[in-house]
Amino acid sequence: MSPVYFRRPIPANIHELTMILKFYNIDLLIINNTLYTSLPYINAAKSLNIPVLVFERGNNIYSKSEIKKSKYISKFLAVSNFVKENMVKNGV
């Protein structure tokens, strides 16, 4: 299947996102952003058992909710060792 690219604004409503993922028959969700701005996408993918790949770009301080949701991510790709070390330090 060909890639489907989503650009903001995409509805943050989990139900609508789930319907979009189903409609396009998405089998892998790649988030080219950071974890904390992508929670609705992660929740929608989790509800459909779709694996999620996240590019992590920043030196972020993660909330408890974000740390919990990070467990649903199939794979993180940190853009640098600094970002990776920050993720590990914060429990992501």
N, C-alpha and C positions, 0 to 999 in steps of 0.2 A: 504494500500500500504506500502511496505517496505521503510525504510529510504534510501535516496541517499546521500552519503557523497562526498563533493567536497573538494579537496585539491588543494592548489596553485601549479603550476600556472593554474588558470582558466582564460579564456580570459576576459579582462576588457571591451571589446566591448559590449555595452548594447544589440545590436542586437543578438550577439552570445549567451550571457547569457539568453536572452529571449527565444531563440530557445531551449536551454538546459532545462530551466524550463518547457517549453511546452512539450518537448519530454518525460521527466520523470513524467509529470503530477503532478508537485509539488503543494501542496495545503497549505503548511506552510514553510516559509524559516526561519531557525534558524541560526543566525550568531554567532559563538562562537569566537568572536573577538570584536573589538571596532568599533564604528560608523565611525570614520574618515578613516579607511582603507576599508570600505565596501560600499562606495557610489555607485559603479557600480551595485552591487547586489541589493541594495535598489531601484535604478532606474528601474532595470529590473522587480523586483517583483511588484513595483507600477504600471508599465505599464500593468501588467496582473491581477491587483487587488488581489495579493497574500499577506496575512498577513505576517509580519516580526517580529521576536523575536530576540533581540540583547542582548548578554551578554556584559556588559560594565565593563572593568577591570582597567582602568587607571585614573590617575589624569590629564585629558587632557584640553587643551585650544581649544575650538571649533571655527571654522570659521563661518561666517554668512551663508555660504552654508550648512555646517553641521547642524547648528541649524535649518535652514529651512527644510532640509531633515529629521530631527528627528521627525517632525510632521507626517511623513508617517509611522513611526514605530508603530506597534500595541502594543508592550510591550517591555520595557527594564527590564533587571535584573542586578542590580548593585551588584558587588561581596562584597561590604562593605558599611557601612553607610558613610564613608569618600567619596567614589566614588559617591554615591547617592547625597550627599550634594554638591559636585563639579558640578554634572550635573545640579542640580536645580539652583545653583549660576550662571551657564553659560547659562541658558535658554533652556536646552535640555529637 
